[in-house]
């Protein structure tokens, strides 16, 4: 396994009509979201307006999890749901006409061009071993520290830092929160 750690100096933040989006990870490394040239994109966004309309992204599979706030997510003609932080992940095609109601901070996983991904939240209150279910294809794990600090596979990670584990093939990932602390991680498991 090859591990790379990224922090806020590596991220790219842009403004949109309802807030700000921070691109945390894009694959391949020379990918470009604006040009819609990517297989995987992971980002976190703030929604600073009560009502927002999602950008149409035909051919892109989206997964969304809230980090702060509460949101009513409306996929017109498909379904509606109220989302709460860390409790729900909503998966939907990027071409769906989607609107949201509520001011939140969210976490997004986008995949396309044959890439697949799972998104989850892990809350480690003590030493925790993660073992991801096998996926077909070249596997990669991206861990983003939402809150807390500690070690992941003996590498120190703090809040808003991200670890990319390339060439994942079923090894245990050891999460060790700092003494007496909790560590909350957004986990993206990718098959490329």
RALIN-V400587 format. One record per residue. RES is the residue in three letters. SS is DSSP state (@ for helix, = for strand, . for the rest). OMEGA is omega in degrees with one decimal (999 if undefined). Layout:
res=RES ss=SS omega=OMEGA
res=RES ss=SS omega=OMEGA
This chain:
res=UNK ss=. omega=174.5
res=UNK ss== omega=-178.0
res=UNK ss== omega=177.9
res=UNK ss== omega=178.5
res=UNK ss== omega=178.1
res=UNK ss== omega=176.2
res=UNK ss=. omega=-171.4
res=UNK ss=@ omega=178.3
res=UNK ss=@ omega=179.8
res=UNK ss=@ omega=-174.8
res=UNK ss=. omega=179.9
res=UNK ss== omega=-179.3
res=UNK ss== omega=177.0
res=UNK ss== omega=177.2
res=UNK ss== omega=172.3
res=UNK ss== omega=-171.6
res=UNK ss=. omega=-177.1
res=UNK ss=. omega=-179.0
res=UNK ss== omega=-179.2
res=UNK ss== omega=175.9
res=UNK ss== omega=176.4
res=UNK ss== omega=176.0
res=UNK ss== omega=-177.3
res=UNK ss== omega=-174.4
res=UNK ss== omega=173.7
res=UNK ss== omega=179.1
res=UNK ss== omega=2.1
res=UNK ss=. omega=-174.5
res=UNK ss=. omega=178.5
res=UNK ss=. omega=178.7
res=UNK ss=. omega=-177.7
res=UNK ss== omega=-178.3
res=UNK ss=. omega=-177.2
res=UNK ss=. omega=178.8
res=UNK ss=. omega=-177.5
res=UNK ss=. omega=179.8
res=UNK ss== omega=179.8
res=UNK ss=. omega=172.5
res=UNK ss=. omega=-179.8
res=UNK ss== omega=172.4
res=UNK ss== omega=176.6
res=UNK ss== omega=-177.5
res=UNK ss== omega=172.4
res=UNK ss== omega=-176.9
res=UNK ss== omega=169.2
res=UNK ss== omega=173.8
res=UNK ss== omega=-172.5
res=UNK ss=. omega=176.7
res=UNK ss=. omega=-176.1
res=UNK ss=. omega=-178.7
res=UNK ss== omega=177.4
res=UNK ss== omega=178.8
res=UNK ss== omega=-179.5
res=UNK ss=. omega=174.2
res=UNK ss=. omega=176.7
res=UNK ss=. omega=-178.7
res=UNK ss=. omega=-179.8
res=UNK ss=. omega=179.1
res=UNK ss=. omega=-179.3
res=UNK ss=. omega=173.3
res=UNK ss== omega=-176.7
res=UNK ss== omega=171.9
res=UNK ss== omega=-173.2
res=UNK ss== omega=176.5
res=UNK ss== omega=178.0
res=UNK ss== omega=174.3
res=UNK ss== omega=178.8
res=UNK ss== omega=174.9
res=UNK ss=. omega=178.8
res=UNK ss== omega=-174.5
res=UNK ss== omega=167.2
res=UNK ss== omega=-178.6
res=UNK ss== omega=-176.7
res=UNK ss== omega=172.8
res=UNK ss== omega=-172.7
res=UNK ss=. omega=179.2
res=UNK ss=. omega=-177.4
res=UNK ss=. omega=-178.3
res=UNK ss== omega=173.5
res=UNK ss== omega=174.3
res=UNK ss== omega=173.7
res=UNK ss== omega=-177.7
res=UNK ss== omega=178.4
res=UNK ss== omega=-176.7
res=UNK ss=. omega=172.6
res=UNK ss=. omega=-174.9
res=UNK ss=. omega=-172.4
res=UNK ss=. omega=166.1
res=UNK ss== omega=178.6
res=UNK ss== omega=178.7
res=UNK ss== omega=-177.7
res=UNK ss== omega=176.2
res=UNK ss== omega=-177.3
res=UNK ss=. omega=179.2
res=UNK ss=. omega=177.2
res=UNK ss=. omega=175.3
res=UNK ss=. omega=-171.2
res=UNK ss== omega=176.2
res=UNK ss== omega=176.4
res=UNK ss== omega=178.1
res=UNK ss== omega=179.8
res=UNK ss=. omega=178.4
res=UNK ss=. omega=-172.1
res=UNK ss== omega=163.6
res=UNK ss== omega=-175.2
res=UNK ss== omega=179.4
res=UNK ss== omega=-172.1
res=UNK ss== omega=171.2
res=UNK ss== omega=177.2
res=UNK ss== omega=176.8
res=UNK ss== omega=176.1
res=UNK ss=. omega=178.1
res=UNK ss=. omega=177.2
res=UNK ss=. omega=176.6
res=UNK ss=. omega=178.4
res=UNK ss== omega=-179.5
res=UNK ss== omega=173.2
res=UNK ss== omega=179.9
res=UNK ss== omega=178.4
res=UNK ss== omega=175.9
res=UNK ss== omega=176.8
res=UNK ss== omega=175.7
res=UNK ss== omega=-178.6
res=UNK ss== omega=177.6
res=UNK ss=. omega=176.4
res=UNK ss=. omega=179.9
res=UNK ss=. omega=-175.9
res=UNK ss== omega=175.2
res=UNK ss== omega=178.7
res=UNK ss== omega=174.8
res=UNK ss=. omega=-175.4
res=UNK ss=. omega=175.9
res=UNK ss=. omega=-176.8
res=UNK ss=. omega=174.2
res=UNK ss=. omega=178.7
res=UNK ss=. omega=178.5
res=UNK ss=. omega=176.0
res=UNK ss=. omega=-174.8
res=UNK ss== omega=178.7
res=UNK ss== omega=176.2
res=UNK ss== omega=175.1
res=UNK ss== omega=-179.6
res=UNK ss== omega=179.3
res=UNK ss== omega=-178.1
res=UNK ss== omega=178.5
res=UNK ss== omega=-178.9
res=UNK ss== omega=177.7
res=UNK ss=. omega=179.2
res=UNK ss=. omega=179.6
res=UNK ss== omega=-179.3
res=UNK ss== omega=170.5
res=UNK ss== omega=-175.7
res=UNK ss=. omega=176.8
res=UNK ss=. omega=175.2
res=UNK ss== omega=178.3
res=UNK ss== omega=176.5
res=UNK ss== omega=177.2
res=UNK ss=. omega=-177.6
res=UNK ss=. omega=-179.0
res=UNK ss=. omega=174.2
res=UNK ss=. omega=-174.0
res=UNK ss== omega=175.7
res=UNK ss== omega=175.2
res=UNK ss== omega=177.0
res=UNK ss== omega=179.8
res=UNK ss== omega=178.2
res=UNK ss== omega=178.0
res=UNK ss== omega=179.3
res=UNK ss=. omega=172.8
res=UNK ss=. omega=179.2
res=UNK ss=. omega=175.5
res=UNK ss=. omega=176.0
res=UNK ss== omega=-175.9
res=UNK ss== omega=177.1
res=UNK ss== omega=-177.3
res=UNK ss== omega=179.5
res=UNK ss== omega=174.8
res=UNK ss=. omega=-175.2
res=UNK ss=. omega=176.1
res=UNK ss=. omega=-176.7
res=UNK ss=. omega=173.2
res=UNK ss=. omega=176.4
res=UNK ss== omega=-179.3
res=UNK ss== omega=-175.3
res=UNK ss== omega=165.8
res=UNK ss== omega=-175.5
res=UNK ss== omega=174.9
res=UNK ss== omega=179.3
res=UNK ss== omega=-169.8
res=UNK ss== omega=170.1
res=UNK ss== omega=-173.8
res=UNK ss=. omega=999
